[in-house]
Amino acid sequence: MHPTIERLQKVVAKGDDSLISELLAEDVRFMPPTYYSTWTGRAPVAAVLGHVGQVFSDFSYRRIMGQGKDWALEFQCKVGDLDAVGADLITLNDDGLVQTFEVVMRPYKTIGALREAMMARVMTDVRFLEFKNALS
């Protein structure tokens, strides 16, 4: 298994964006399960993933599939008292850093709860105002 994927398994659930940041390419792209949009850049993506790690509970990876640059990490977790399963679809760049990170998840009700929890966190994190202003 690729060392970045091994490390990613250990740090995602911790919700520590500084540990996550070390694994991301500078121009990483993140596609969340909660809406059809893309976050771009190491700092905003690390911040989003840090919050996700704090919103999810009982998070664990069940299966890891892939080789080379393309990986699928199947997970299970809870959002509040709702169960969820999903997959992190990851592509690494030539330096072995995460270039793209797409999350697919079900069921729909849990994704709604995730979206609400994430919006509440983002609205109180001043970094996201900076990210939004940088995009404007």
C-alpha positions as CSV (number, residue, x, y, z in Angstrom):
1,M,0.0,0.0,0.0
2,H,1.2,3.5,-0.7
3,P,2.6,5.4,2.4
4,T,0.3,8.4,1.8
5,I,-2.8,6.1,1.9
6,E,-1.5,4.4,5.0
7,R,-1.0,7.7,6.7
8,L,-4.4,9.1,5.5
9,Q,-6.2,6.2,7.2
10,K,-4.6,7.3,10.6
11,V,-5.2,11.0,10.4
12,V,-8.6,11.6,8.7
13,A,-10.7,10.5,11.7
14,K,-8.6,12.6,14.1
15,G,-9.9,15.8,12.6
16,D,-6.5,17.5,12.8
17,D,-6.2,19.7,9.7
18,S,-2.4,20.2,10.2
19,L,-1.8,16.4,9.9
20,I,-4.2,16.2,6.9
21,S,-2.5,19.2,5.2
22,E,0.9,17.3,5.1
23,L,-0.7,14.8,2.7
24,L,-2.3,17.2,0.3
25,A,-0.9,18.6,-2.9
26,E,-0.9,22.4,-3.0
27,D,-3.6,22.5,-5.7
28,V,-5.6,19.6,-4.3
29,R,-9.3,19.4,-5.4
30,F,-12.0,18.1,-2.9
31,M,-15.5,17.1,-4.0
32,P,-17.8,16.6,-1.0
33,P,-20.9,14.4,-0.8
34,T,-23.1,17.3,0.4
35,Y,-23.2,19.4,-2.7
36,Y,-21.9,19.6,-6.3
37,S,-19.0,21.9,-5.9
38,T,-15.2,21.6,-5.6
39,W,-12.9,23.0,-2.9
40,T,-9.4,23.7,-4.3
41,G,-6.2,24.3,-2.4
42,R,-4.3,22.8,0.5
43,A,-5.5,25.2,3.2
44,P,-9.3,25.1,2.5
45,V,-9.4,21.4,1.8
46,A,-7.4,20.6,5.0
47,A,-9.8,22.8,7.0
48,V,-12.9,21.1,5.5
49,L,-11.5,17.6,6.2
50,G,-10.5,18.7,9.7
51,H,-14.1,19.7,10.4
52,V,-15.5,16.4,8.8
53,G,-13.2,14.4,11.1
54,Q,-14.9,16.2,14.1
55,V,-18.4,15.8,12.8
56,F,-18.1,12.0,12.1
57,S,-18.0,9.6,15.0
58,D,-17.2,5.9,15.1
59,F,-15.3,6.5,11.8
60,S,-13.4,3.6,10.4
61,Y,-12.1,2.4,7.0
62,R,-13.5,-1.0,6.1
63,R,-11.7,-1.8,2.9
64,I,-8.9,-0.2,0.9
65,M,-8.7,-0.9,-2.8
66,G,-6.3,0.4,-5.4
67,Q,-2.8,0.7,-6.6
68,G,-0.4,3.2,-8.0
69,K,-2.1,6.6,-8.0
70,D,-5.8,5.5,-7.8
71,W,-7.4,4.4,-4.5
72,A,-10.8,3.8,-3.0
73,L,-11.2,3.7,0.8
74,E,-14.6,2.4,1.9
75,F,-15.7,3.8,5.3
76,Q,-18.4,3.6,7.9
77,C,-19.3,6.3,10.4
78,K,-22.1,8.1,12.3
79,V,-23.3,11.7,11.9
80,G,-25.1,12.3,15.2
81,D,-27.2,9.1,15.7
82,L,-27.4,8.4,11.9
83,D,-25.3,5.6,10.3
84,A,-23.5,6.1,7.0
85,V,-21.2,4.3,4.6
86,G,-19.2,5.8,1.9
87,A,-16.0,5.8,-0.1
88,D,-13.1,8.2,-0.4
89,L,-11.9,8.2,-4.1
90,I,-8.4,9.4,-4.1
91,T,-5.9,10.2,-6.8
92,L,-2.3,10.8,-5.9
93,N,0.1,13.1,-7.9
94,D,3.6,12.2,-9.0
95,D,5.0,13.3,-5.6
96,G,2.7,10.9,-3.8
97,L,0.4,13.6,-2.4
98,V,-3.4,13.7,-2.6
99,Q,-4.4,15.5,-5.9
100,T,-8.1,14.7,-5.9
101,F,-10.3,13.6,-3.0
102,E,-13.9,12.8,-3.8
103,V,-16.4,11.5,-1.3
104,V,-19.5,9.5,-2.1
105,M,-21.8,8.5,0.7
106,R,-25.2,7.2,1.6
107,P,-28.0,7.3,2.9
108,Y,-29.5,10.7,1.9
109,K,-30.8,11.5,5.4
110,T,-27.2,11.2,6.8
111,I,-25.8,13.4,4.1
112,G,-28.4,16.1,5.0
113,A,-27.3,15.9,8.7
114,L,-23.7,16.1,7.6
115,R,-24.4,19.2,5.5
116,E,-26.2,20.9,8.4
117,A,-23.4,20.1,10.8
118,M,-20.7,21.3,8.4
119,M,-22.5,24.6,7.6
120,A,-22.8,25.3,11.3
121,R,-19.0,24.8,11.7
122,V,-18.0,26.7,8.6
123,M,-20.1,29.7,9.6
124,T,-18.1,30.0,12.8
125,D,-14.6,29.3,11.4
126,V,-13.1,32.7,10.3
127,R,-10.8,30.9,7.9
128,F,-13.7,30.2,5.6
129,L,-14.4,33.9,5.2
130,E,-10.8,34.3,4.0
131,F,-11.2,31.3,1.6
132,K,-14.4,32.8,0.3
133,N,-12.8,36.2,-0.2
134,A,-9.8,34.7,-1.9
135,L,-12.1,33.0,-4.4
136,S,-14.1,36.2,-5.2
